[in-house]
Amino acid sequence: MYFGDGSSQNGNTPLATLDVGGHEMTHGVTAATANLTYSGESGGLNEATSDIFGTMVEFYANNAGDPGDYYIGEKLNMSGGYMRRMDNPAADGRSLSCWNSNAGSADVHLSSGIGNHFFYLAAEATGAKTIGGRSHNGTTCNNDTFAGIGKDKAAAVWYRALTTYMTSTTNYAGARTATLQAAADLYGTNSQERYLVSKAWAAVSVGTALPDLGTGAPTPDPADPPSGNALTNGSFEQGTSGWTQSHNITNSSLQPARDGSWYAWMMGYGADAVESVSQSNIAVPATGTPKLTFWLNVSTQESG
Ligand SMILES: [Zn+2]
């Protein structure tokens, strides 16, 4: 490998730092796996992948002279102090922190900011932190606040997404789907890790967050079910009680409940899936006119 002199006439050091070296070698990993095309949004993902694992190399090296952080090229003696930063990409005045429909037209070293920003938020959470002696600030595009899953888990999710699900034409929406599938593989469909990955994507304007399953026990409603209703907990106000479900029953405020605050959220994650809620052993009356009724609310973010 040949490394350039980094515009040494400007006082920059040669580009042979831990994160930049890790960045360049990661291009080889990408070329041998997803092979993300080096233009458009896939090019931004290619560059982001190199910044992500270049950063992980820097953390792994654990070198006191160049401790891990989410700045790229902070040891190159550049006039701005760094080449890129992942916690707040737009702070350099050029990189994209949030996805928009023109992201594919930006230089791949600038559209990478969307993926870098996602990774930082998924790993480290929103808000201010000092990491490796440097100030970081996990700003979001939607004013959300949430926790991180840690950089090792975030890197494992990205690596599995890169090597198992991404292809040469994957764009940012596809990267979100790939990481949600990877997080389901590694930590479970119902995991907090997968939920927080979706929160981090939503925070960079890629898709919406998955419903939060919530951990609090709902308050039983004595009027639910109403007398004569053969279903148990028919309007979900007792949470999952009585139901067999595939990660659906929630009190997330992202959608309204028909009554009370609990409901079953089906689909809407930007990916193919099969989901269900069911209950068995329902005693259907032999007399009268038993009916099954339900309320269905359909919403979409897609035009038309
Ligand atoms: Zn690169």
Residues whose N, C-alpha, C, O or C-beta is under 5 A from the ligand:
A	BS01	ZN	S50
